[in-house]
């Protein structure tokens, strides 16, 4: 497998500023790798909520995470502020693949970057369903 190069801020379409917490650091003094995935989840869902694309309590559909992955390039740690850059790799009928870059402070190169796959499912049956045109329109802005 070829290791990718760190992405830069200019490669992303939307941004979210996230704070690290004391508990995010591990015994080695940097952010535990599992926290990167929590930041991906927070950034993507925060963006969807802010855009009106997600109704946590009353919408017919919800997004479920079915896959994630991450490449690490440099350390993040509390008390860093992290900017998450978000863009789309692919928009399907019921699924979306996000690419997320985590940037330490004002750094231009990603400290970590990964992908995050959402499948849009019926709230009750948990079966995939097509995304409505309004939701697709919001997601298309990330391409």
Secondary structure in CASP SS format (residue, H / E / C, confidence):
PFRMAT SS
TARGET T0000
AUTHOR 0000-0000-0000
METHOD secondary structure of the structure
MODEL  1
X C 1.00
X C 1.00
X C 1.00
X C 1.00
X C 1.00
X C 1.00
X C 1.00
X E 1.00
X H 1.00
X H 1.00
X H 1.00
X C 1.00
X C 1.00
X E 1.00
X E 1.00
X E 1.00
X E 1.00
X E 1.00
X E 1.00
X C 1.00
X C 1.00
X H 1.00
X H 1.00
X H 1.00
X E 1.00
X C 1.00
X C 1.00
X C 1.00
X C 1.00
X C 1.00
X E 1.00
X C 1.00
X H 1.00
X H 1.00
X H 1.00
X H 1.00
X H 1.00
X H 1.00
X H 1.00
X H 1.00
X H 1.00
X H 1.00
X H 1.00
X H 1.00
X H 1.00
X H 1.00
X H 1.00
X H 1.00
X H 1.00
X H 1.00
X C 1.00
X C 1.00
X C 1.00
X C 1.00
X C 1.00
X C 1.00
X C 1.00
X C 1.00
X C 1.00
X C 1.00
X E 1.00
X E 1.00
X E 1.00
X E 1.00
X E 1.00
X E 1.00
X E 1.00
X E 1.00
X E 1.00
X E 1.00
X E 1.00
X E 1.00
X C 1.00
X C 1.00
X C 1.00
X C 1.00
X C 1.00
X C 1.00
X C 1.00
X C 1.00
X E 1.00
X E 1.00
X E 1.00
X E 1.00
X E 1.00
X E 1.00
X E 1.00
X E 1.00
X E 1.00
X E 1.00
X E 1.00
X C 1.00
X C 1.00
X C 1.00
X E 1.00
X E 1.00
X E 1.00
X E 1.00
X E 1.00
X E 1.00
X E 1.00
X E 1.00
X E 1.00
X E 1.00
X C 1.00
X C 1.00
X C 1.00
X C 1.00
X E 1.00
X C 1.00
X C 1.00
X E 1.00
X E 1.00
X E 1.00
X E 1.00
X E 1.00
X E 1.00
X E 1.00
X E 1.00
X E 1.00
X E 1.00
X E 1.00
X C 1.00
X C 1.00
X C 1.00
X C 1.00
X C 1.00
X E 1.00
X C 1.00
X C 1.00
X C 1.00
X C 1.00
X H 1.00
X H 1.00
X H 1.00
X H 1.00
X H 1.00
X H 1.00
X H 1.00
X H 1.00
X C 1.00
X C 1.00
X C 1.00
END
